[in-house]
């Protein structure tokens, strides 16, 4: 597809006419029910054993269930689940705030900033990490353990990702990010 912006409306009509952007409420309700059913055995194991190995395996299982729950949060934030916005908001709040322990409102705000300006260092909150670098300048500014992690970030990315839930629960609001016209310095 060329960069001709007049082609976008035609593409959008084609996508809509084929139902590709239609909300799939039944699918998501099924997924939420499955997630709830997956949560029950995790709770039973947690409450019924003190065996460290079993608890370690249960923790891995919880990680899987919570990841599935986070996908629901993501899709609710994009209004993909229901055609009525408040139902998506309610679903997102229940799944993020209640089940996963982080602020749905804050996540939507930062995620929308990310989608509005992907990889713009001045605006995209997903390019500002204490232990990751997206440019040589960011990498050189790191000190101590953060600098070592940055040096090996390609290998450490997935282990670090396992701690993102803790990061979401502990970090403050991203008030330093706004769409105030600051120039975008692309990290690519």
Long-range contacts (C-beta under 8 A, 24 or more apart in sequence): 23-79, 23-80, 23-81, 23-82, 23-83, 24-80, 24-81, 25-81, 25-82, 25-83, 28-72, 28-75, 28-80, 28-81, 28-82, 28-91, 31-68, 31-71, 31-72, 32-72, 32-91, 34-68, 35-65, 35-68, 35-69, 35-72, 38-64, 38-65, 38-68, 39-65, 63-162, 66-99, 66-100, 66-165, 69-95, 69-99, 69-100, 70-95, 70-100, 73-100, 73-104, 73-107, 74-111, 76-104, 77-104, 77-107, 77-108, 77-111, 77-112, 100-165, 100-168, 101-165, 101-169, 102-165, 102-168, 102-169, 106-173, 106-174, 107-168, 109-174, 110-174, 110-177, 113-174, 113-177, 113-179, 116-179, 117-179, 117-184, 119-186, 119-187, 119-188, 120-184, 120-185, 120-186, 121-184, 121-185, 121-186, 121-187, 122-182, 122-183, 122-184, 122-185, 123-177, 123-178, 123-179, 123-182, 123-184, 124-177, 125-174, 125-177, 127-187, 128-177, 131-160, 132-157, 132-160, 134-187, 135-185, 135-187
